[in-house]
C-alpha cells in the first residue's frame, strides 16, 4: 500500500516538474522538448526514480542510478534528499544537493548550485530551501540553515546564515538585503 502511494506521489511530482519547466524555462515550448532536450529535467527525473528506490528500501539500486546521473548529467542529487514537485533545475551541470537537504515547490535552481554541508558531522547538515526561491548560478548554501519562501540568492554567493522571507542574499559571504516598501513600491526595484 505504501509503495503504491510512493509511486503515485512520484508521478505527481514529475508532472509538476514538467509543468514548472514549461512555465519557467523560456527555451521550452512543448512537453516533448523537455523530455528530449532538457538535461536538468533528465537529472531531476533520475533523482525522482532513485528517491523512490531509496524510500522503498532499495538503496543499492538507488545509488547506482544516482551514480549514473552524476556521470551522465554532472548532477549530484543524493537519493535521500527531499525535493517537492514543481522544481526547475536550469542546465543542471554542477548541481549538488546533499542527503539531508530539502527544496520546496516552485524553486528555480541554476547551474553550479550547491546545497551542502559546512562540517563533517552526523544528523542534519544541509540547508532547507523554501518555496518559490531562486538560487543563482554557482551559489553555495552551506549548513543546516533555512532559505525562506520567495527569497533569492545571487550568483556565486556563499550563504552561511538563514535567509528571511522575500529577501536577497548576495556576496561572499552573503549579506542579507531585506526589501523595504515605501508608498506601495519596493525600494529595490528601479524607478
N, C-alpha and C positions, 0 to 999 in steps of 0.2 A: 504494500500500500504506500509506504513512504517513498520507495523507489519510483513508483509511478508519479507521485506528486513532484519529486525532484526533476523527473524528465519533463513533465508538463511545465514546471516553472522555467526550466532551461529553454524550452521552446518559446515561452512568452518573452523571456529576456532577449533572445536572438531576434524576435520580431520587433521588439522595442529598439534594439540596436540598429536594425535596418532602417526603421522609421527615422531615428535620430540622424543617421548618415545622410538620408535624403533631405533632411531639414538643414543640417549644419555644414555639409561639405559641398561647396559651390561647383566642384568639378563633377559631381554626380547628378545625373538627371533621371536615371532609371534604375530599378532594383537590380537588374542583371549587370549593370556597370559595377555596382558594389560587390556582387558575388564574384565577378570575373577579375576586376582590376584593383580592388582596394586591399592593399597589404595590411593596413591597420585593422580592417574588418576581419581579414583572414586570421590574424594573430589573436584577435578577441574571440573569434569563433572557436579556435583551438583551445583557448583558455576556458571557454564555457564547457566544452566537452571534457577537458581534463579536470575541471572543478566538479563536474557531475560524477566522474570516475572516483575522484578523491573522496567526495562525500558518500559515495557508495561503498567505500572500503577497498577500492581497487587502486591503492597508492602506487604500485609499481607501474601499472598501465598509465596512470595519470602523469607520473614522472617521465615516462617515455614520450608521451605526447607533448609535455612541457619542453623537453629537450629538443624535440623536432621543431617546435615553434621558435625556440631560441636560435636554432641553426638556420631555418628557412626564412624567418622574418626579423631576426635580430631583436625580438621582443622577449623579455624575461618576466613573465607574469606567473608567480607561484600559484599552483592549483588550489592552495588553501586561502588565497586572498578572496575578499568578498567584494564583488562588483555588481551593482544593480543594473538592470536592463536600461537601455537608452543612453549608453555612454558612447562617445566617439573618440577613437584614437587616430588622429590625423597623421598619416605617413607611417607611424608605428616604430620605425627604426630607433633603437636605443632606449626604448621604454623599459623601465624596471619597476615592478610592483612587488613588494615583499609579502611574505606569508601572513602577517597579521594586519596588513593594510586593508582599508575599505574605501570604496569610491561610490558616490551617490549618483542617482539618475540625472541625466541632463548635463553631465560634466564633459568638457571638451579637453582632451589631453593631446598636446603637440609632441613632436618627436624629441627624443632625448630626455624625457622627464623621468626622474627617479623618486619613488616613494619608498625611502629606505630607512635604515637604522643609523643612529649615531654611535652606539656602543655595542660590543659583543655582550649579549645578555639573553636571558630566557624571558618568556612572557611577552606582553605587549611591547613591541619595539618599533612599529611602523606607524605612519600617520593615518588618520581618518579624514577623508575628503567628503564634504557635504554635497548637496545637490546644486546643479547649475553653476558649477565652478569652472573657471578657465585656467588651465595650467600652461603657461607659455613654454616655448621650445627651450629645452635644456634646464628647466627649473629642477631644483633639488629640494624636496621637502623631507626633512630628516627627523626621526624620533617619534615618540608616541604623542604627537600633537594633533590638533584639530583645525582644519581649514573649513570655516563655516560656510553655509549656503550663500550663493551669489557672490562669493569672493573671487578675486583674480590674483594670479601670481605671475609676475613679469618674467620675461625670457631670461634665462641664465641666473635667476635669483636663487639664493640659498636660504630657505626658510627653516628657522630653528625654534620658533615660538608660535603659539596659537594665532590664527588669522580671524579676526572678528567678521561677523555678517556684513556682506556687501563692501568690504574694504579691499584695498590693493596692497599686496606685499611685493616690494621690489628692492633689488640691491644685494650686495654680498657683504655681510649678512643682511638679510632682508629687513627693511624698515616698513612698518605698517602705516599706511595712509588711509585714514578714515574719511570718507567724503562728508563734507558739511553741506547742509541745504539752507539756502537763503532765498526767500521770496519765491519758493517753488522751483528754484534752479539749482542743479548740482554744481558746486564750485569747481569741480574737477573737469567739467565739460567746457569746451571753447564757447565763447560768446558769439 
